[in-house]
Amino acid sequence: MNGKARPKPFSRIIIALDIEGSTSRTNSAKADLRTAMYRMLEAALHKSGITEELLEPFNDRGDGVITLVHADGVPKTVLLDTFVPSLREMLTEHAAIHPDRKFRLRVAIHFGEVHFDEQGVFGEDIDITCRLVEAPELKHRLRQIEALLVLVVSEYIHRTVVKHDYDGIDGRTFEPIIEVEVGNQTHTGWVQS
């Protein structure tokens, strides 16, 4: 070992949002979409009881964002029974009020260990979440439906939350249609239809 301290892991709920088709829009249009996305994200988190002290600073991805939630202060069920429905509702309201600025989101939710350095957040579980939200199958599913949001959850979230049919979460609406490779392992993504 070179004497340098190794990074320590922190358990976080990882949420990734990505705007569909943002590369086909002008920079001015992207600015409007980013403002709306961040406003909706903050409002949906607040409505879910996820306050600022339970969050890490947002990690901007240009046409999306990674949000990290302190796992010890938030039940994972609230993400599926309150956060995602709130985000869907806000996207619908936004589209009705601003049809010319309507946009759709891909959302991925995972739980795992993350690391921090001066540049931001990293780690295998961040990689898994990013691969899920960028999966071609998820992009294809969003193109197939009229809804403004498509959700994918990791195998861990499915196994520990979705399959147990907690109030407000219908496990029958999730299908295992995504497989991503990270670290020479296959990870399944369960997509809500």
C-alpha positions in Angstrom: 0.0 0.0 0.0 1.3 3.5 -0.8 0.3 5.1 2.5 -2.6 6.9 1.0 -5.9 6.5 2.8 -8.5 4.6 0.8 -12.0 6.1 0.4 -14.6 5.0 2.9 -18.1 3.9 1.6 -21.3 5.6 2.7 -24.7 4.0 2.2 -27.1 6.1 0.1 -30.2 5.8 -1.9 -29.2 6.7 -5.4 -31.7 8.4 -7.8 -30.8 9.3 -11.4 -32.9 11.4 -13.6 -32.3 11.9 -17.3 -34.2 14.1 -19.8 -35.3 12.2 -22.9 -34.0 13.6 -26.2 -32.2 16.6 -24.8 -29.4 16.5 -27.4 -31.9 17.4 -30.1 -32.9 20.6 -28.3 -31.2 24.0 -28.4 -29.1 25.2 -25.5 -31.9 27.7 -24.6 -34.5 25.0 -24.5 -32.1 22.8 -22.5 -31.7 25.6 -19.9 -35.5 25.8 -19.5 -35.8 22.0 -19.2 -33.0 21.8 -16.6 -34.7 24.6 -14.6 -38.0 22.7 -14.7 -36.4 19.4 -13.9 -34.6 20.7 -10.8 -37.7 22.5 -9.6 -39.7 19.3 -9.9 -37.0 17.2 -8.3 -36.8 19.5 -5.3 -40.6 19.7 -5.0 -41.0 15.9 -5.2 -38.3 15.3 -2.6 -39.9 17.9 -0.3 -43.3 16.3 -0.8 -41.8 13.0 0.2 -40.4 14.4 3.4 -36.8 14.2 2.1 -35.4 17.5 3.4 -32.1 19.1 2.7 -30.3 17.6 5.7 -31.1 14.1 4.3 -29.5 14.9 0.9 -26.1 15.3 -0.5 -25.6 18.1 -3.0 -27.0 17.3 -6.4 -24.6 15.8 -9.0 -25.4 17.5 -12.3 -25.1 15.4 -15.5 -25.9 18.0 -18.1 -29.3 16.6 -19.2 -29.9 14.9 -15.9 -28.9 14.7 -12.2 -27.9 12.2 -9.6 -29.4 12.6 -6.2 -28.1 10.9 -3.1 -30.4 10.4 -0.1 -29.2 9.4 3.4 -30.6 5.9 3.8 -30.9 6.1 7.6 -33.4 8.9 7.5 -35.7 7.8 4.7 -37.7 4.6 4.1 -37.0 3.3 0.6 -40.8 2.8 0.2 -41.3 6.6 0.1 -39.4 6.8 -3.2 -41.9 4.5 -4.9 -45.1 5.4 -3.2 -44.6 9.2 -3.0 -41.6 10.6 -4.8 -42.1 8.9 -8.2 -45.9 9.6 -8.3 -45.3 13.2 -7.3 -42.7 13.6 -10.1 -45.2 12.1 -12.6 -47.9 14.5 -11.5 -45.6 17.5 -11.8 -44.5 16.5 -15.3 -48.1 16.2 -16.3 -49.0 19.6 -14.8 -46.0 21.2 -16.5 -46.9 19.7 -19.9 -50.5 21.0 -19.6 -49.3 24.5 -18.7 -46.3 24.7 -21.0 -47.0 22.3 -23.9 -44.1 23.8 -25.9 -41.7 22.9 -23.0 -43.1 19.4 -22.4 -40.4 16.8 -21.6 -40.1 13.3 -20.4 -37.9 11.6 -17.9 -36.1 8.3 -17.3 -35.6 7.6 -13.6 -33.5 5.0 -12.0 -33.4 4.1 -8.3 -30.8 2.0 -6.6 -29.3 1.6 -3.1 -25.6 1.0 -2.3 -22.3 2.3 -1.2 -20.9 5.5 -2.6 -17.6 7.3 -2.2 -16.7 11.0 -2.3 -13.7 12.9 -3.3 -12.9 16.6 -4.3 -14.5 16.0 -7.7 -17.8 14.5 -6.6 -19.2 11.0 -6.0 -18.1 7.7 -7.5 -18.3 4.0 -7.0 -19.7 0.8 -8.4 -23.3 1.5 -7.3 -23.2 4.9 -9.0 -22.0 3.1 -12.1 -24.9 0.7 -11.9 -27.5 3.4 -11.4 -26.1 5.4 -14.4 -26.1 2.3 -16.6 -29.7 1.6 -15.7 -31.0 5.1 -16.5 -29.0 5.0 -19.8 -30.0 1.5 -20.8 -31.2 1.2 -24.4 -34.2 -0.9 -23.2 -35.3 1.9 -20.9 -35.0 4.5 -23.7 -37.0 2.1 -25.9 -39.7 1.6 -23.3 -40.2 5.4 -22.9 -40.5 5.8 -26.7 -43.2 3.0 -26.7 -45.4 4.6 -24.0 -47.3 7.9 -23.8 -46.4 8.5 -20.1 -44.0 11.3 -19.3 -41.9 9.2 -17.0 -40.5 5.6 -17.0 -39.0 4.1 -13.9 -36.3 1.4 -13.5 -35.3 0.0 -10.1 -32.3 -2.1 -9.4 -32.5 -5.7 -8.4 -31.8 -4.7 -4.8 -34.7 -2.2 -4.7 -36.9 -4.8 -6.3 -35.9 -7.6 -3.9 -36.1 -5.5 -0.7 -39.0 -3.1 -1.5 -41.1 -3.8 -4.6 -41.7 -7.6 -4.2 -43.1 -7.1 -0.7 -46.1 -5.2 -1.9 -45.9 -2.4 0.6 -48.8 0.1 0.6 -48.8 2.1 -2.6 -46.4 -0.2 -4.4 -47.8 -2.7 -6.9 -45.0 -5.3 -7.6 -47.1 -6.6 -10.6 -46.3 -3.5 -12.6 -42.5 -4.2 -12.7 -40.8 -6.3 -15.3 -37.1 -7.5 -15.4 -36.3 -6.2 -18.9 -32.9 -4.6 -18.4 -29.5 -6.2 -17.9 -26.4 -4.1 -17.6 -22.8 -5.1 -17.1 -20.7 -3.4 -14.4 -17.5 -4.9 -12.9 -17.9 -8.1 -14.9 -21.3 -8.8 -13.3 -24.8 -8.6 -14.7 -27.3 -6.4 -12.9 -31.0 -6.6 -13.6 -33.2 -3.6 -13.9 -36.9 -3.8 -13.2 -39.0 -1.4 -15.3 -42.4 -0.2 -14.1 -44.9 -0.4 -17.0 
